[in-house]
Amino acid sequence: MPSAQLSLTLANLLLRPAFGSRRAPDRAFGQIIAKAGQADGDEPFTDGFRFLLRHWAGAQDLTPVGWQAARSHVRRHLTNRARVMRLIAENPAIEQEPIDKPVFVVGLPRTATTLTHGVLSLSDQHRCPLVWELLAPGLYASPGQRRKAITSARHWVAGMNLFAPRLRDIHPMTAEGPEECTFLLPHALVPLSQARIPAYQAWHDERDFVPDYRYLKQVYQVLQYGRPRRRWVLKSPMHTENLDALRTVFPDATLVWTHRDPATVVASFCSLVEQGMNGTLDPVDLHGLGATWLELLSRSAQRGIASRAAIPREALVDVPYSWLGSDPATGAPKLYEAIGARWTDADATRLAETAARPKGARPHRYDLSRYGLTRADVESAFADYNALRAEVDRP
């Protein structure tokens, strides 16, 4: 038995005694919120996670590891929220911290958003959130607090790689490397990458995301407080469907929208989601996975396109996949120029390491048919996006 499968089998056995708590999700939620130290008056925030856990508990084919993942997801968000609100109450000046002209890398997943974010992180003038900060945002006033948070993040990354080793080939992470806002956004579709939760999916479809982005800004104000101010460079494919909410809270943001063939995008992303679901569901319904994410990704593209008309031309940078996916040495300086940043010799020196695949990484292979999809399915769902992409790719 492969080591990852053995680890999952043992974990499911060890977690089985706690699996019964999914039959009383509101009680499980009550235990989580009691430990998180949630403040009174934050019911709109907490009620969203109560709803999520209640329906995640009923997900079909959920494993003990999957139920543990659900509770951990909710616990992390509630604990972080309580910490951020407490820090702001103790230090009101935090909310006066300016988040000036941030850059948000958006676009469908698997369109080189991670590479683009990594290239933009090279500049000493830019500030990217790191994994350890995203998992537990705080002020970290002492070196000891910082070391403890980094060590905890290293253990978290190691656990991810243990249970889903292919993630290292598809989306490698390090505790001290830049990562995306998905870790902070309260409702960023992450649960749907670990279970099929139709009620949550429908709720998410109708959600007002402005409060989520106000909270996102507060977290970055916490991370900036008392430290040198640099231009924030942020990233998440999940921003693409929420550009109106994002721009409501960050009106001076520059959006860097990466583009790639959606048939490749959907197949690659379904493969990524499958790796995570291998631990949380048994069995994994691959065709159901494909249908869900074809709908969600095409919806994201449609909503992003609908928002473009209101975005000033100077605030939007379209980046074809060829800019960095094929020739980063040429594309990186163009990218920096497009966002009004200076590309330096020092940045160029660090580029090769950032653009290279991790040492020992295996090629990522994927196929639409594995997920019950065809190119025709994708072309139909992304007709408007393909028209946009044709404009972006035009010389």
C-alpha positions as CSV (number, residue, x, y, z in Angstrom):
1,M,0.0,0.0,0.0
2,P,1.5,3.4,-0.9
3,S,2.6,5.5,2.1
4,A,-0.1,8.2,1.5
5,Q,-2.9,5.7,1.4
6,L,-1.5,4.0,4.5
7,S,-1.4,7.3,6.3
8,L,-5.0,8.0,5.3
9,T,-6.1,4.6,6.4
10,L,-4.5,5.0,9.8
11,A,-5.8,8.6,10.2
12,N,-9.4,7.4,9.4
13,L,-9.1,4.7,12.0
14,L,-7.7,7.1,14.7
15,L,-10.4,9.7,13.9
16,R,-13.3,7.3,13.7
17,P,-14.4,7.8,17.4
18,A,-14.9,11.5,16.8
19,F,-16.7,10.9,13.5
20,G,-20.0,10.4,15.3
21,S,-20.1,14.1,16.2
22,R,-21.1,14.9,12.6
23,R,-24.6,13.7,13.6
24,A,-24.8,16.8,15.9
25,P,-23.1,19.5,13.9
26,D,-24.6,22.4,15.9
27,R,-23.1,20.9,19.1
28,A,-19.8,20.5,17.4
29,F,-20.0,24.1,16.2
30,G,-20.7,25.2,19.7
31,Q,-17.6,23.5,21.0
32,I,-15.5,25.2,18.3
33,I,-16.8,28.7,18.9
34,A,-16.3,28.3,22.7
35,K,-12.7,27.6,22.2
36,A,-12.2,30.2,19.4
37,G,-13.0,33.0,21.9
38,Q,-15.5,34.7,19.5
39,A,-16.7,38.1,20.6
40,D,-20.4,39.0,21.1
41,G,-22.0,40.8,18.3
42,D,-20.3,38.9,15.5
43,E,-23.3,36.7,14.7
44,P,-23.4,37.5,10.9
45,F,-19.9,36.1,10.6
46,T,-20.3,33.1,12.8
47,D,-23.7,32.2,11.4
48,G,-22.2,31.6,8.0
49,F,-19.8,29.1,9.4
50,R,-22.6,27.4,11.5
51,F,-24.5,27.0,8.3
52,L,-21.4,25.6,6.5
53,L,-20.6,23.1,9.2
54,R,-24.2,21.9,9.4
55,H,-24.3,21.0,5.7
56,W,-20.7,19.8,5.5
57,A,-21.6,17.3,8.1
58,G,-24.2,15.8,5.8
59,A,-21.9,15.6,2.8
60,Q,-22.2,12.2,1.0
61,D,-19.2,9.8,1.4
62,L,-17.5,12.0,3.9
63,T,-14.6,10.2,5.7
64,P,-13.4,10.8,9.3
65,V,-10.5,12.7,7.8
66,G,-13.0,14.8,5.9
67,W,-15.0,15.6,9.0
68,Q,-11.8,16.5,10.8
69,A,-10.9,18.8,7.8
70,A,-14.4,20.4,8.1
71,R,-14.0,21.2,11.8
72,S,-10.4,22.4,11.3
73,H,-11.5,24.7,8.5
74,V,-14.2,26.3,10.6
75,R,-12.0,26.4,13.7
76,R,-9.2,28.2,11.9
77,H,-11.5,30.9,10.5
78,L,-13.3,31.5,13.7
79,T,-10.1,31.6,15.8
80,N,-8.4,34.0,13.3
81,R,-11.4,36.2,13.3
82,A,-11.5,36.5,17.0
83,R,-7.8,37.3,17.1
84,V,-8.0,39.9,14.5
85,M,-11.0,41.6,16.1
86,R,-9.3,41.5,19.5
87,L,-6.1,43.1,18.1
88,I,-8.1,45.9,16.4
89,A,-10.0,46.5,19.7
90,E,-6.7,46.8,21.6
91,N,-4.9,48.8,18.9
92,P,-7.6,51.0,17.1
93,A,-4.8,52.6,14.9
94,I,-4.7,49.3,13.0
95,E,-7.7,50.3,11.0
96,Q,-6.0,53.5,10.0
97,E,-3.3,51.6,8.2
98,P,-3.5,52.5,4.4
99,I,-3.5,49.6,2.0
100,D,-2.5,51.8,-1.0
101,K,-2.8,50.7,-4.6
102,P,-2.6,46.9,-3.9
103,V,-2.1,44.5,-6.8
104,F,-4.5,41.6,-7.0
105,V,-3.7,38.7,-9.3
106,V,-7.0,37.2,-10.5
107,G,-8.2,34.9,-13.2
108,L,-9.2,31.3,-13.4
109,P,-7.1,28.8,-11.4
110,R,-4.3,27.0,-13.3
111,T,-3.6,30.1,-15.5
112,A,-0.2,30.8,-13.9
113,T,-1.7,32.9,-11.1
114,T,0.8,31.4,-8.7
115,L,3.8,32.0,-11.0
116,T,2.6,35.6,-11.6
117,H,2.3,36.2,-7.9
118,G,5.7,34.7,-7.3
119,V,7.3,36.9,-10.0
120,L,5.6,40.0,-8.5
121,S,6.9,39.0,-5.0
122,L,10.5,39.3,-6.2
123,S,10.6,43.1,-5.7
124,D,11.8,44.5,-2.4
125,Q,9.2,47.1,-2.9
126,H,6.4,44.6,-2.8
127,R,4.8,42.7,0.2
128,C,3.1,39.3,-0.2
129,P,1.4,37.4,2.6
130,L,3.3,34.3,3.6
131,V,1.7,30.9,4.4
132,W,2.5,31.1,8.1
133,E,0.9,34.6,8.3
134,L,-2.2,33.5,6.4
135,L,-2.8,30.5,8.7
136,A,-2.6,32.5,11.8
137,P,-2.5,36.3,11.2
138,G,-1.3,38.4,14.1
139,L,1.2,41.1,15.1
140,Y,4.0,38.7,16.1
141,A,5.7,41.3,18.3
142,S,8.4,38.9,19.4
143,P,10.8,36.6,17.6
144,G,9.5,33.7,19.7
145,Q,5.9,34.2,18.5
146,R,7.1,34.3,14.9
147,R,9.1,31.1,15.3
148,K,6.2,29.3,16.8
149,A,3.9,30.4,14.0
150,I,6.3,29.4,11.3
151,T,6.9,26.0,13.0
152,S,3.2,25.4,13.2
153,A,2.8,26.3,9.5
154,R,5.6,23.9,8.6
155,H,3.8,21.1,10.3
156,W,0.6,22.0,8.5
157,V,2.3,21.9,5.1
158,A,4.0,18.6,6.0
159,G,0.6,17.1,6.9
160,M,-0.8,18.2,3.5
161,N,2.1,16.7,1.7
162,L,1.8,13.5,3.7
163,F,-1.9,12.9,2.9
164,A,-1.8,14.3,-0.7
165,P,1.8,14.0,-1.9
166,R,0.8,14.9,-5.5
167,L,-0.1,18.4,-4.3
168,R,3.7,19.1,-4.2
169,D,3.8,18.6,-7.9
170,I,0.7,20.5,-8.7
171,H,0.7,23.4,-6.2
172,P,3.8,23.3,-4.1
173,M,3.8,25.3,-0.8
174,T,6.3,26.3,1.8
175,A,5.6,27.8,5.2
176,E,7.6,30.9,4.4
177,G,6.5,31.3,0.8
178,P,3.9,33.7,-0.6
179,E,0.4,32.4,-0.9
180,E,-3.1,33.5,-1.8
181,C,-6.0,35.3,0.0
182,T,-8.0,32.1,-0.2
183,F,-6.7,31.2,3.3
184,L,-8.3,34.4,4.7
185,L,-11.5,34.9,2.7
186,P,-14.3,33.5,4.9
187,H,-16.2,31.9,2.1
188,A,-13.9,31.2,-0.9
189,L,-15.3,27.9,-2.2
190,V,-12.6,25.9,-0.4
191,P,-15.2,23.5,1.2
192,L,-16.4,22.6,-2.3
193,S,-13.0,21.3,-3.1
194,Q,-13.2,18.8,-0.3
195,A,-16.9,17.7,-0.4
196,R,-20.1,18.1,-2.4
197,I,-22.3,20.5,-0.4
198,P,-25.2,21.6,-2.6
199,A,-26.9,23.8,0.0
200,Y,-23.7,25.7,0.7
201,Q,-23.0,26.1,-3.0
202,A,-26.5,27.6,-3.5
203,W,-26.0,29.9,-0.5
204,H,-22.6,31.0,-1.8
205,D,-24.1,31.8,-5.2
206,E,-26.3,34.5,-3.6
207,R,-23.9,35.9,-1.0
208,D,-22.9,39.5,-0.6
209,F,-19.1,39.4,-0.5
210,V,-18.4,43.0,0.6
211,P,-18.2,42.1,4.3
212,D,-15.7,39.3,3.4
213,Y,-13.4,41.8,1.7
214,R,-13.7,44.3,4.5
215,Y,-12.4,41.6,6.8
216,L,-9.7,40.8,4.3
217,K,-8.5,44.4,4.4
218,Q,-8.5,44.3,8.2
219,V,-6.3,41.2,8.2
220,Y,-3.7,42.9,5.9
221,Q,-3.9,46.0,8.1
222,V,-3.0,43.8,11.1
223,L,-0.1,42.3,9.1
224,Q,1.1,45.8,8.1
225,Y,0.8,47.5,11.5
226,G,4.1,48.5,13.0
227,R,6.1,47.3,10.0
228,P,7.5,49.0,6.9
229,R,4.8,49.9,4.4
230,R,5.2,48.3,1.0
231,R,2.9,47.7,-1.9
232,W,0.7,44.7,-1.3
233,V,0.7,42.0,-4.0
234,L,-2.2,39.7,-3.4
235,K,-3.6,36.7,-5.3
236,S,-6.5,34.3,-5.6
237,P,-8.4,32.8,-8.5
238,M,-11.5,33.0,-6.2
239,H,-11.4,36.9,-6.5
240,T,-12.5,36.6,-10.1
241,E,-16.2,36.2,-9.4
242,N,-16.1,38.9,-6.7
243,L,-14.4,41.8,-8.5
244,D,-17.2,44.2,-7.7
245,A,-16.9,43.5,-3.9
246,L,-13.1,43.6,-4.2
247,R,-13.2,47.0,-5.8
248,T,-15.7,48.4,-3.3
249,V,-13.2,47.8,-0.5
250,F,-10.0,48.3,-2.5
251,P,-11.1,51.0,-5.1
252,D,-7.5,51.9,-6.1
253,A,-6.4,48.3,-6.7
254,T,-4.7,47.1,-9.9
255,L,-6.1,43.8,-11.2
256,V,-3.7,41.5,-13.0
257,W,-5.9,39.0,-14.9
258,T,-4.1,35.9,-16.1
259,H,-5.5,33.9,-19.1
260,R,-5.2,30.3,-20.5
261,D,-7.2,27.9,-22.6
262,P,-10.2,26.9,-20.3
263,A,-10.1,23.3,-21.4
264,T,-6.7,23.0,-19.9
265,V,-7.7,25.0,-16.9
266,V,-10.7,22.8,-16.1
267,A,-8.9,19.5,-16.5
268,S,-5.9,20.7,-14.5
269,F,-8.0,22.1,-11.7
270,C,-10.2,19.0,-11.5
271,S,-7.0,17.0,-11.0
272,L,-5.9,19.3,-8.2
273,V,-9.3,19.0,-6.5
274,E,-9.2,15.2,-6.8
275,Q,-6.0,15.1,-4.9
276,G,-7.6,16.9,-1.9
277,M,-10.9,14.9,-2.1
278,N,-8.9,11.6,-2.1
279,G,-8.5,12.1,1.6
280,T,-11.9,13.6,2.5
281,L,-14.3,11.5,0.5
282,D,-14.5,7.8,-0.1
283,P,-15.2,7.1,-2.9
284,V,-14.6,10.3,-5.0
285,D,-17.3,10.9,-7.6
286,L,-15.1,12.1,-10.4
287,H,-17.9,12.9,-12.8
288,G,-19.7,14.8,-10.0
289,L,-16.5,16.7,-9.3
290,G,-16.2,17.6,-13.0
291,A,-19.8,18.8,-13.3
292,T,-19.5,20.9,-10.1
293,W,-16.3,22.7,-11.1
294,L,-17.3,23.2,-14.7
295,E,-20.3,25.1,-13.3
296,L,-18.3,27.0,-10.7
297,L,-15.4,28.0,-12.9
298,S,-17.6,29.1,-15.8
299,R,-19.7,31.1,-13.3
300,S,-16.6,32.8,-12.0
301,A,-15.5,33.7,-15.6
302,Q,-18.9,35.1,-16.4
303,R,-19.1,37.2,-13.3
304,G,-15.6,38.5,-13.9
305,I,-16.4,39.5,-17.4
306,A,-19.6,41.3,-16.3
307,S,-17.5,43.3,-13.9
308,R,-14.9,44.4,-16.4
309,A,-17.0,47.2,-17.9
310,A,-16.8,49.2,-14.7
311,I,-13.0,48.7,-14.3
312,P,-10.9,51.6,-15.5
313,R,-8.6,50.5,-18.3
314,E,-5.5,51.6,-16.4
315,A,-6.5,49.4,-13.4
316,L,-6.7,46.2,-15.4
317,V,-3.7,44.2,-16.8
318,D,-4.5,41.2,-19.0
319,V,-1.7,38.6,-18.9
320,P,-1.8,35.8,-21.6
321,Y,-0.3,32.5,-20.4
322,S,2.6,33.0,-22.8
323,W,3.9,36.0,-20.9
324,L,5.3,33.9,-18.0
325,G,4.4,30.3,-18.9
326,S,6.6,30.3,-22.0
327,D,9.1,33.1,-21.7
328,P,9.3,34.5,-18.1
329,A,12.5,36.4,-18.8
330,T,10.7,38.5,-21.4
331,G,7.3,38.5,-19.7
332,A,8.4,39.5,-16.2
333,P,9.7,43.0,-17.1
334,K,6.5,43.6,-19.2
335,L,4.4,42.7,-16.2
336,Y,6.2,45.0,-13.9
337,E,5.9,47.9,-16.4
338,A,2.2,47.2,-16.7
339,I,1.6,47.7,-13.0
340,G,3.9,50.7,-12.7
341,A,6.7,48.9,-10.9
342,R,10.4,48.9,-11.6
343,W,12.1,45.7,-12.7
344,T,15.7,45.5,-11.4
345,D,18.8,43.4,-12.0
346,A,18.3,41.9,-8.6
347,D,14.8,40.8,-9.6
348,A,16.1,39.3,-12.8
349,T,18.7,37.3,-10.9
350,R,16.0,35.8,-8.7
351,L,13.6,35.1,-11.5
352,A,15.1,31.7,-12.6
353,E,14.5,30.1,-9.2
354,T,11.0,31.4,-9.0
355,A,10.0,30.3,-12.5
356,A,11.6,26.8,-12.2
357,R,9.6,23.7,-11.2
358,P,10.4,22.5,-7.8
359,K,13.3,20.0,-7.7
360,G,12.1,16.4,-8.1
361,A,8.6,17.5,-9.1
362,R,6.8,15.1,-11.5
363,P,4.9,16.3,-14.5
364,H,1.2,17.1,-13.9
365,R,-0.9,15.1,-16.3
366,Y,-4.7,15.4,-16.6
367,D,-7.5,14.6,-18.9
368,L,-11.0,16.1,-19.1
369,S,-12.6,12.7,-19.8
370,R,-11.6,11.4,-16.4
371,Y,-14.1,13.9,-15.0
372,G,-16.9,13.1,-17.5
373,L,-16.2,16.2,-19.6
374,T,-15.3,16.9,-23.2
375,R,-13.7,19.9,-24.9
376,A,-17.1,20.7,-26.4
377,D,-18.6,20.9,-22.9
378,V,-15.9,23.4,-21.8
379,E,-16.1,25.4,-25.1
380,S,-19.8,25.9,-24.6
381,A,-19.6,26.9,-21.0
382,F,-16.7,29.4,-21.7
383,A,-17.9,30.8,-25.0
384,D,-17.8,34.4,-23.7
385,Y,-14.5,33.9,-21.9
386,N,-12.9,32.5,-25.1
387,A,-14.1,35.6,-27.0
388,L,-12.4,37.7,-24.3
389,R,-9.2,35.6,-24.5
390,A,-9.1,36.0,-28.3
391,E,-9.0,39.8,-27.7
392,V,-6.3,39.5,-25.1
393,D,-4.1,37.3,-27.3
394,R,-4.5,39.6,-30.3
395,P,-1.2,41.4,-31.1
